[in-house]
């Protein structure tokens, strides 16, 4: 009785922890995907990379509610056991691979702007997208040939993923990928800062003896926003994810903790990482241009319909007696006929 009650509380907690976060990630990605597809101005190489990233993030968000179930041992068949464990791992690996490709494409575009159209990442965009998905699928499928499966044992996480594989994935793939993206972001911010200094020197040479112009202040503010945004994403999203990876490995091998604690840490870490594309898309106003146009059209049509309703609610003009309302001049409000002077004298 006590175990069943504890199990029900665990299921309820996992429901309220994973489902809202998963719904937010799925709806946010669908919102941005439609905005990119329906805007022809965004059909370029970098935006195709970002679109592939959004699809991978959508799959990772859909797999988020299945993570709490991996902490339990259950009697499952060989194929079902490996699919339940390998599929979420593939989704998260493809998400990180596509995110790395997006950072690299932006890095090449900013560091080498004059040679970007001649670079491979621009000319072979489809190949890079295919490479990101194929490499993720290949690495995620390694447990199919490198596992500790035994038919007489229940399906469990360690039975599918041996510890050497987990160490290789964490310290040989995931953390180096995050560090590579952090390095590229720092390089881009350094280049932006150097270009801002050059622009500031030119503005000050033109406006000698004058106060700083509004353009200079706007550029400084934009640069500060970029630095703050990158720092916030790294601290809020990637630091919890890296901490989640290390805590999970230590808990599995050295310090056994409760499945509830391990599941909460894993869900929060993966959920914070999956929110990165949505936060990055908020900095690009073009991704929201399609939805702004839709909202403006709907608002304009509603406002026009409201005005028409107000006009119809006003009293209609009265027709002159004995005359059909065929012309504009004839359709006038009726007034009391004024007596002519001749009739007054007759009276």
Buried (B, 14 or more C-beta within 10 A) or exposed (E): EEEEEEEEEBEEBBEEBBEEBBBBBBEBBEBBBBBBEEBEEBEEBBBBBBBBBBBBBBBBBBBBBBBBBBBBEEEBEEEEBBEBBBEBBBBBBBBBBBBBBBBBBBBBBBBEEEEBEEBEBBEEBEEBBEEBBEBBBEBBBBBEEEBEEEEEEEBBBEBBBBEEBBEBBBEEBBBEBBEBBBEBBEEBBEBBEEEBEEEBEEBBEEEEEEEEBEEBEEBEEEBEEBBEBBEEBBEEBBEBBBBBBEBBBEBBEEEEEEBBEBBBBBBBBBBBBBBBBBBBBEEBEEBBBBBEEEEEEEEEEEEEEEEEEEEEEEEEEEBBEEEEEEEEEEBEEEEEEEEEEEEEEEE
